[in-house]
């Protein structure tokens, strides 16, 4: 009635009518009984699985450590079989039919024919509590059980509303994707697949210094409210990818004004790819100044002209000054890091001099390119960082 495969390719299944859990070796193909004597009863906790008795097992699932969990449906419990020792114990339920225990220890809760079990990416156990018409969750770190979705009332309602208020009719299948969305087979009566989207906050935050000494490596760490083991982290420096993999990145030679960020990516599984982008961190080198000690100035010659923008990095308003420029209109354009025009204006050069400002307040933090194009079509581009 239920089947799973471990990381070594071994197959485990609930041989319900024979009151056993059996294993097929992934290499040899040999089948053995690892739990159950063939007798329909409830016994054996604390001893070897082969001496224990179970009742109409409905499902099996392995945790992150490779241990096997059994939905012992006829006994109204979920049991755990430790692979290393072969010992079986009851993890969830008392063996008495009921619908109690939320907020307390799972071992004291009551179930009513648990039909299916599975794990999420953070090793929480989810139970399709069949005749109670709900999905229950056990935090294996604390041992506490709660109702994850559905109200416990048999019915066919609640779509578009809170997951815990919905009604269903005997959950006969359950799966959870890497993001935490819960998919349920809503029994033979309602004949549908339903999903309860993960209701937690999935976000990513980049942490690291904003000021370092020139020549000193800098390390950034990304933290997210989703298990790092199921996600990849794409690091960006000044808008360009500098590596994909773990949640830390080290730059051995940061420059003044470099901007760093990270993108969290969760691969597709029962849905589309999920991603989120962190905050930006802009690096300043300690003691870094240009000849002007009050502002970081970027100067670029446009033929015989001199152009500077300040402050850089900028927060709200960017000042643009030019001298020895060609009189007439000059187009000022601001592009983001992927080349999209985000702001522009036409200014006037008078007596070979330009003084202009650009409002940067509404733009997101990051790197921008400021391009000035004069009346003859000559142009110069200056990098600007906003934070």
C-alpha positions as CSV (number, residue, x, y, z in Angstrom):
1,X,0.0,0.0,0.0
2,X,3.0,2.3,0.4
3,X,6.5,2.3,-1.0
4,X,9.7,4.4,-0.8
5,X,13.3,4.2,-1.9
6,X,16.4,5.2,0.2
7,X,19.5,6.9,-1.1
8,X,21.2,3.6,-1.7
9,X,18.4,2.4,-4.0
10,X,16.9,-0.1,-1.5
11,X,13.1,-0.4,-1.8
12,X,10.8,-0.6,1.2
13,X,7.1,-1.3,1.0
14,X,4.1,-1.9,3.2
15,X,2.8,-5.4,2.5
16,X,-0.5,-4.6,4.2
17,X,-2.4,-7.9,4.0
18,X,0.7,-9.8,5.2
19,X,1.2,-7.4,8.1
20,X,4.8,-6.8,7.2
21,X,7.3,-4.2,5.9
22,X,9.6,-5.8,3.3
23,X,12.8,-4.6,1.8
24,X,14.3,-5.3,-1.7
25,X,18.1,-4.9,-1.8
26,X,18.9,-2.3,-4.4
27,X,22.0,-4.2,-5.5
28,X,21.2,-7.9,-5.2
29,X,17.4,-7.7,-5.7
30,X,16.9,-10.0,-2.7
31,X,13.7,-9.5,-0.7
32,X,13.5,-9.8,3.1
33,X,11.0,-8.9,5.9
34,X,12.4,-6.3,8.2
35,X,9.3,-5.6,10.3
36,X,6.4,-7.8,11.3
37,X,5.7,-11.5,12.0
38,X,2.7,-11.8,9.8
39,X,0.3,-11.6,12.8
40,X,-2.1,-8.7,13.0
41,X,-1.5,-7.1,16.4
42,X,0.3,-4.2,18.1
43,X,3.5,-5.2,20.0
44,X,7.3,-5.2,19.9
45,X,8.3,-1.6,20.8
46,X,11.9,-1.5,22.0
47,X,12.8,-4.8,20.3
48,X,13.8,-6.0,16.8
49,X,11.5,-5.1,14.0
50,X,11.2,-8.7,12.9
51,X,9.6,-9.7,16.2
52,X,7.2,-6.8,16.3
53,X,3.6,-7.1,15.2
54,X,1.8,-4.4,13.1
55,X,-1.7,-4.0,11.7
56,X,-2.4,-3.2,8.0
57,X,0.6,-0.9,7.4
58,X,-0.3,1.7,4.9
59,X,2.8,3.6,4.1
60,X,6.6,3.9,4.6
61,X,9.0,6.8,4.4
62,X,12.7,7.4,5.2
63,X,14.1,10.4,7.1
64,X,17.3,12.3,6.4
65,X,19.3,9.8,8.5
66,X,17.9,6.8,6.6
67,X,15.6,5.6,9.3
68,X,12.3,4.1,8.3
69,X,8.9,5.4,9.4
70,X,5.7,3.2,9.2
71,X,2.1,4.3,9.0
72,X,0.8,1.5,11.2
73,X,-2.8,2.2,10.1
74,X,-4.7,-0.5,11.9
75,X,-2.9,0.4,15.2
76,X,-3.5,4.1,14.7
77,X,0.2,5.0,15.2
78,X,3.3,5.9,13.3
79,X,6.3,3.8,14.2
80,X,10.1,4.3,13.7
81,X,12.5,1.6,12.6
82,X,16.2,2.5,13.2
83,X,18.3,1.1,10.4
84,X,21.5,0.9,12.4
85,X,20.0,-1.3,15.2
86,X,16.9,-2.8,13.7
87,X,14.9,-1.6,16.7
88,X,11.3,-0.4,16.4
89,X,9.4,2.1,18.5
90,X,6.2,4.1,18.4
91,X,6.8,7.8,17.5
92,X,3.3,9.1,17.1
93,X,0.0,8.0,18.6
94,X,-1.1,5.9,21.6
95,X,-2.7,3.0,19.8
96,X,-6.2,4.3,20.7
97,X,-8.4,5.8,18.0
98,X,-8.9,9.6,18.5
99,X,-8.4,13.1,17.3
100,X,-6.4,14.8,20.1
101,X,-3.0,16.0,21.1
102,X,-2.2,19.1,19.0
103,X,0.3,21.3,20.7
104,X,1.7,18.4,22.8
105,X,4.0,15.5,22.5
106,X,3.3,13.3,19.4
107,X,3.6,10.2,21.5
108,X,0.5,11.2,23.5
109,X,-1.6,12.2,20.5
110,X,-4.4,10.1,19.0
111,X,-4.8,9.3,15.3
112,X,-7.5,7.7,13.3
113,X,-6.0,5.4,10.6
114,X,-2.9,7.2,9.4
115,X,-2.9,6.5,5.7
116,X,0.2,8.2,4.3
117,X,3.4,9.8,5.7
118,X,6.2,12.0,4.2
119,X,9.0,14.4,5.2
120,X,9.7,18.0,4.2
121,X,13.1,19.5,3.5
122,X,13.7,20.3,7.2
123,X,12.9,16.8,8.5
124,X,9.4,17.5,9.8
125,X,7.1,14.5,9.5
126,X,3.7,14.9,7.9
127,X,0.9,12.5,8.5
128,X,-2.3,12.1,6.4
129,X,-4.6,11.3,9.4
130,X,-7.1,9.5,7.3
131,X,-10.4,9.2,9.2
132,X,-9.7,12.5,11.0
133,X,-9.7,14.3,7.6
134,X,-6.6,16.4,8.3
135,X,-2.8,16.6,7.7
136,X,-0.8,16.6,10.9
137,X,2.8,17.7,11.3
138,X,5.4,16.4,13.8
139,X,8.5,18.5,14.5
140,X,11.1,15.8,15.0
141,X,13.4,18.2,16.9
142,X,10.8,19.0,19.6
143,X,8.4,16.0,19.3
144,X,5.4,18.3,19.1
145,X,2.4,17.5,16.9
146,X,0.1,20.1,15.3
147,X,-2.5,20.1,12.5
148,X,-0.9,21.5,9.4
149,X,-3.9,21.7,7.0
150,X,-7.7,21.0,7.0
151,X,-10.2,21.4,9.8
152,X,-10.9,17.7,10.5
153,X,-14.4,17.9,9.2
154,X,-15.3,15.7,6.3
155,X,-16.4,17.8,3.3
156,X,-15.4,19.5,0.1
157,X,-14.9,23.2,0.8
158,X,-12.3,25.9,1.7
159,X,-10.5,26.5,-1.6
160,X,-9.1,30.0,-1.6
161,X,-9.2,30.3,2.2
162,X,-7.0,29.4,5.1
163,X,-5.6,25.9,4.7
164,X,-6.5,24.9,8.3
165,X,-10.2,25.8,7.7
166,X,-10.7,23.7,4.6
167,X,-12.7,20.4,4.5
168,X,-11.7,17.2,2.8
169,X,-12.7,13.6,2.7
170,X,-10.0,11.0,3.7
171,X,-6.5,12.0,2.5
172,X,-5.1,9.1,0.5
173,X,-1.8,10.6,-0.6
174,X,0.6,13.4,0.4
175,X,3.7,15.0,-1.0
176,X,5.7,18.1,-0.1
177,X,7.9,20.0,-2.5
178,X,11.2,21.7,-1.5
179,X,9.6,25.0,-0.9
180,X,7.1,23.5,1.6
181,X,3.9,23.4,-0.5
182,X,1.7,20.5,0.6
183,X,-0.1,18.4,-2.1
184,X,-2.9,16.1,-1.0
185,X,-4.9,13.5,-2.8
186,X,-8.4,14.3,-1.6
187,X,-9.7,10.8,-1.5
188,X,-12.2,8.8,-3.5
189,X,-15.1,11.0,-2.7
190,X,-13.9,14.5,-3.7
191,X,-11.6,13.1,-6.5
192,X,-9.1,16.0,-6.7
193,X,-5.6,17.0,-5.9
194,X,-5.4,20.0,-3.5
195,X,-2.4,22.2,-2.5
196,X,-1.7,24.3,0.6
197,X,1.0,26.8,-0.4
198,X,3.8,27.2,2.2
199,X,2.7,30.0,4.4
200,X,6.0,30.9,5.9
201,X,8.3,33.8,4.9
202,X,10.9,32.7,2.5
203,X,13.5,35.4,2.1
204,X,17.3,35.7,1.8
205,X,19.5,38.2,3.6
206,X,23.2,38.8,2.8
207,X,25.4,39.7,5.7
208,X,29.0,41.0,5.6
209,X,31.1,44.1,6.3
210,X,30.6,47.3,4.5
211,X,34.1,48.7,5.2
212,X,37.3,46.8,4.8
213,X,41.0,47.6,4.5
214,X,42.4,47.7,1.0
215,X,43.9,44.3,0.1
216,X,41.9,42.4,2.7
217,X,39.6,39.6,1.6
218,X,36.0,40.0,2.4
219,X,33.5,37.2,3.1
220,X,29.7,37.4,2.8
221,X,27.1,34.9,4.2
222,X,23.6,34.5,3.0
223,X,20.9,33.3,5.4
224,X,17.5,32.2,4.3
225,X,14.3,30.9,6.0
226,X,14.5,27.7,4.0
227,X,17.0,24.8,4.4
228,X,20.2,25.6,2.7
229,X,20.6,21.9,1.8
230,X,17.8,22.2,-0.8
231,X,18.8,25.5,-2.3
232,X,21.7,27.0,-4.4
233,X,23.1,30.4,-3.9
234,X,24.1,32.5,-6.9
235,X,26.4,35.4,-5.8
236,X,26.6,38.6,-7.8
237,X,29.3,41.3,-7.8
238,X,28.3,44.5,-9.5
239,X,25.5,42.7,-11.1
240,X,27.5,39.9,-12.6
241,X,27.6,36.3,-11.4
242,X,30.7,35.3,-9.5
243,X,29.7,31.8,-8.4
244,X,26.9,29.4,-7.7
245,X,26.8,27.0,-4.8
246,X,27.1,27.5,-1.0
247,X,25.7,30.3,1.1
248,X,29.1,32.0,1.6
249,X,31.3,33.9,-0.9
250,X,34.8,35.4,-0.4
251,X,36.3,38.1,-2.6
252,X,40.0,38.2,-2.2
253,X,40.4,41.7,-3.8
254,X,37.4,43.9,-3.2
255,X,37.4,47.4,-4.7
256,X,35.9,50.6,-3.4
257,X,32.2,50.8,-4.4
258,X,31.8,47.1,-5.3
259,X,28.2,45.9,-4.8
260,X,27.4,42.3,-3.7
261,X,24.1,40.4,-3.5
262,X,22.9,36.8,-3.6
263,X,20.1,35.0,-5.3
264,X,18.5,31.9,-3.7
265,X,17.3,29.3,-6.1
266,X,15.2,26.2,-5.2
267,X,15.0,23.7,-8.0
268,X,11.6,22.6,-9.5
269,X,9.7,19.9,-7.7
270,X,6.0,19.7,-7.8
271,X,5.9,23.2,-9.1
272,X,8.1,25.9,-10.7
273,X,11.5,27.2,-9.7
274,X,11.4,29.5,-6.7
275,X,14.0,32.2,-6.3
276,X,14.5,35.3,-4.2
277,X,17.1,38.1,-4.3
278,X,18.9,39.4,-1.2
279,X,19.7,43.0,-0.2
280,X,22.8,44.7,-1.7
281,X,26.0,45.3,0.3
282,X,28.3,48.0,-0.9
283,X,32.0,47.9,0.1
284,X,34.0,50.9,1.0
285,X,37.7,50.7,1.4
286,X,38.8,52.2,4.7
287,X,40.7,55.5,4.1
288,X,39.8,55.6,0.4
289,X,39.5,59.1,-0.9
290,X,40.1,61.0,-4.1
291,X,41.9,64.3,-4.1
292,X,38.6,65.9,-2.9
293,X,38.3,64.7,0.7
294,X,34.6,65.5,1.0
295,X,33.2,63.4,-1.8
296,X,34.2,60.4,-3.9
297,X,34.5,61.9,-7.4
298,X,34.6,60.1,-10.8
299,X,36.1,62.1,-13.6
300,X,36.0,61.1,-17.3
301,X,37.3,63.2,-20.2
302,X,34.9,63.7,-23.1
303,X,37.4,64.8,-25.7
304,X,38.6,68.1,-24.2
305,X,35.9,68.0,-21.5
306,X,36.1,67.0,-17.9
307,X,33.0,65.4,-16.3
308,X,32.5,64.4,-12.7
309,X,29.6,62.9,-10.7
310,X,29.3,63.0,-7.0
311,X,28.7,61.7,-4.4
312,X,29.6,58.2,-5.5
313,X,28.1,56.1,-3.9
314,X,25.0,58.2,-4.1
315,X,21.9,58.0,-1.9
316,X,19.2,60.4,-3.2
317,X,20.6,63.0,-5.6
318,X,23.5,62.7,-8.0
319,X,25.3,65.8,-9.0
320,X,26.8,66.1,-12.5
321,X,29.4,68.7,-13.4
322,X,31.2,69.3,-16.7
323,X,33.7,71.8,-18.0
324,X,35.1,72.6,-21.4
325,X,32.1,70.9,-23.0
326,X,30.4,71.7,-26.3
327,X,27.6,74.2,-25.9
328,X,24.1,73.0,-26.6
329,X,21.9,70.1,-25.4
330,X,23.3,67.1,-23.7
331,X,21.4,63.9,-23.0
332,X,21.8,62.3,-19.6
333,X,20.7,58.7,-19.4
334,X,20.8,56.3,-16.4
335,X,20.8,52.5,-17.1
336,X,20.6,49.6,-14.6
337,X,23.0,46.8,-14.4
338,X,21.2,44.8,-17.2
339,X,21.1,47.8,-19.6
340,X,17.5,49.0,-19.0
341,X,17.0,52.7,-19.2
342,X,15.6,53.8,-15.8
343,X,15.9,57.6,-16.0
344,X,16.8,60.3,-18.5
345,X,16.7,64.0,-19.0
346,X,18.1,66.7,-21.4
347,X,20.3,69.4,-20.0
348,X,21.9,72.5,-21.5
349,X,25.6,73.3,-21.7
350,X,26.2,77.0,-21.4
351,X,29.5,78.8,-21.6
352,X,31.1,75.3,-21.9
353,X,29.9,74.4,-18.5
354,X,27.3,71.9,-17.3
355,X,25.7,71.7,-13.9
356,X,22.9,69.2,-13.4
357,X,21.3,66.8,-10.9
358,X,19.6,63.5,-11.3
359,X,17.0,62.2,-8.8
360,X,18.1,58.7,-7.7
361,X,15.8,58.3,-4.7
362,X,13.3,56.1,-6.3
363,X,15.9,53.7,-7.8
364,X,16.8,50.4,-6.1
365,X,20.2,50.0,-4.5
366,X,22.8,48.7,-6.9
367,X,25.1,49.6,-9.8
368,X,24.0,52.1,-12.5
369,X,25.7,53.5,-15.6
370,X,25.3,57.2,-16.3
371,X,25.8,58.1,-19.9
372,X,26.2,61.7,-21.2
373,X,25.8,62.3,-25.0
374,X,26.6,65.8,-26.3
375,X,25.3,67.6,-29.4
376,X,27.9,66.0,-31.7
377,X,27.0,62.5,-30.6
378,X,30.0,62.0,-28.4
379,X,29.2,60.1,-25.3
380,X,30.9,59.0,-22.1
381,X,29.7,56.5,-19.5
382,X,30.4,56.6,-15.8
383,X,29.7,53.8,-13.2
384,X,27.6,54.9,-10.2
385,X,26.6,52.9,-7.2
386,X,23.5,53.7,-5.2
387,X,23.0,52.7,-1.6
